[in-house]
């Protein structure tokens, strides 16, 4: 079903992306800063939103997952899973390729009730002590319930003690609430809000200058539908280029089935950016915040 790791680099090298001219008035994308275009194919990717959930384990072995990453030039990824064992399996198989983070979901604790689950604090503490997780999340805050404040204060304290991020799937208001609990909490906003319009994304990123975001599931909105980027997303990308990362969100097997297409769509919109901006969002921002040396030399390795 998959090419071997040795052939993955050759498979990736055959991919091509048409360079489309970037039309923008932003100073970083004028005639002196042309889009990276076709050269995007030689740039490594950091996938900042991977899940290796239990339904995927039988269909996609850990070897298969790393081969898929290889085939698409994904040098490294930020992984959380339901349950956490999926993340650990990937990390143990390919420790040079996986940045693990701890998702709270396990047993009967899922996206809608995890903050109410019995002994959640104990579970998180135990897993954080046992494994080298570099984030807590991705977790959902579907609706803001301020009675959950005691748990979230403890979660924030766990993260701050270890100097790691919270990876939060929510609208804008829960992000504001988390910062109200601790102004120094480190947050990656999953999907850059997903359900929020671009104007809200811009407002929140402006309001909190330390807020990071992954753009998983936003690639088609960013592309817009014309030859250039969506104008509102273009402004977000250029103004917050140091705080964005791409992602795939492999939350169901269909996302793994379409992984190559998802990565291709990310390279498509990155190809419309100047080289320095494209490289930041493709992998350099992630390399900086997770203190990793990311390069195409990782492709084909474990």
C-alpha positions, 0 to 999 in steps of 0.5 A: 500500500505504501512505498518503502522509506528508501523510496519515499524521498524519490516519490516526494521528488516527483511531486510538482506544484505550479508556481502561481504569481502572488498578487498583493500590496503587502511590502513583503510580497512586492516585485522584490519578494516573488513567491516561492512557487515551484521551489516549495517542493524542496521545503520540509513541512512540520505538520502541527496537527496530527492524530493517531487515534485507535481506529487508525491503528489497524489500517495504518501501522506506525510504519505506514504513518511515517511512510506517508509523512516521507512521501509528502516531505513532512519531516516532523509532526506534533501528535496527539491521540485518543487515547494517548497510547497512539501518540506514544506508539508513533513517538517510540517508533520514530522519536526523531520525527514526532513531537508528542503532546498529551490529549486528555481523551481516554476511556469515557472522557471525550471532547464534550466531557473531559473537563468533568471527568473523574480524576482528570488531573491525576491522569494528566499528571501521571502521563506527563511524568511518564512521557516527554509530552511537549503540549497538552491538547489538542482539547476542545472547549465546545462552550465556555463553562466557568465552573471548570476554572479549577481544573483549567488553572491546574492544567495551566499550572502543569503546562507552565511548570514544564514550559509547554503549550496548550493546544486548544480547539475553541472559538475566540472567547475560550482563548480570551478566558484562558489568558484571563486565568494566566496571561503567560499561558502558552497557547496554540489555537487549533485550526485558527478557530475553525468556525470563526471568520477571518476577521475574528482570527485577525482580531484575536491574533492582534489582541494576544501577541504570543498566541500561535495557531495551526491552520489545519482545515483552513487551507481551502479558505486560505486559497479562496478560489481564485488565482491568489490567496483570500484577501483576509487570510493573506493579511493574517498570514503576512501580519502573523507569519511568525506565529502560524503553522500548517496542519492536517488534522487526521481525526478520522481515517479519511484524513489519512486516506487523503493525507497526500491531497491535504499536504498538497493543498498546503504546499499550494497556498504556501507556494504563493508566498515569498520564500522567507514567509513560506519557510516560517509557516512550513517549518521554521516557526515550529522548529523555533518553538519546539527547539527542533532542527527540521530539515529534509534530511529527516525524511526517510529516517525514524 
